[in-house]
Every structure is written in structure tokens, then in C-alpha cells.
Amino acid sequence: MATVEQCRQALERFAERLSANPASAKRVNLDRSLACHITDLGVHFRGRIAGGTIVNLTDGDDPGAQLRLGVASDDLLALVAGELNFASAWASGRVSVKAGLRDLLKLRQLL
């Protein structure tokens, strides 16, 4: 099981990777609040997806978030490291995503 700090760092690395691809950000017009629940640690992170990256990442839940992700700590680290495919993790239930259909399609383009 990964630590809370490792999960925070993984989310920050993911945000950096997203912002490193400005062409993708232009193609995907997505500005939504985000909440990420690390299921096995019982912690939450919140932020915003804007301009093709994650901004204002902080601790805590946002019950009204437009995009809600649920993932175990080790799976989060594997996703960010590129060792776990997002689509197959989602299809197998290792990652849960609660969002509108249009948001899901746009989010998929960013990943």
C-alpha cells in the first residue's frame, strides 16, 4: 500500500505530464472540479481540471465535484507510472469515475 504522500506526488506528476502537452489542452476544452478518493487509505484530494491540467490540488473532499475518481493507492501509482492502462483499469473496476458522458469522453482524450 502506498502512502498519502506518494499519492499526492503521483497526482502532481500526473498534472505536470498533462500540462506538458499544450496541444492536448487546446483540443480538449474541459474545466471541471475534481475529487479523487484514495480508497484504501480513506483520503481525498480535490482540485480542478482546467487548461488541460490539474490545478489547485489540495487535501480534502469536494462532495459537489463534477468529476469524481476512486482508486486504490497502488493502482494510482501504477496508472501515473504508465504500468496500468486507464481504460482496462476502469473496465475492471479498479478505477471508478463518476462524471457526465461528455466529460468522460473529454477526460479520456486527456489520459
Helices and strands as residue ranges (DSSP letters): H 4-19, H 22-27, E 32-38, E 43-50, E 53-59, E 67-71, H 73-81, H 86-91, E 95-98, H 101-110
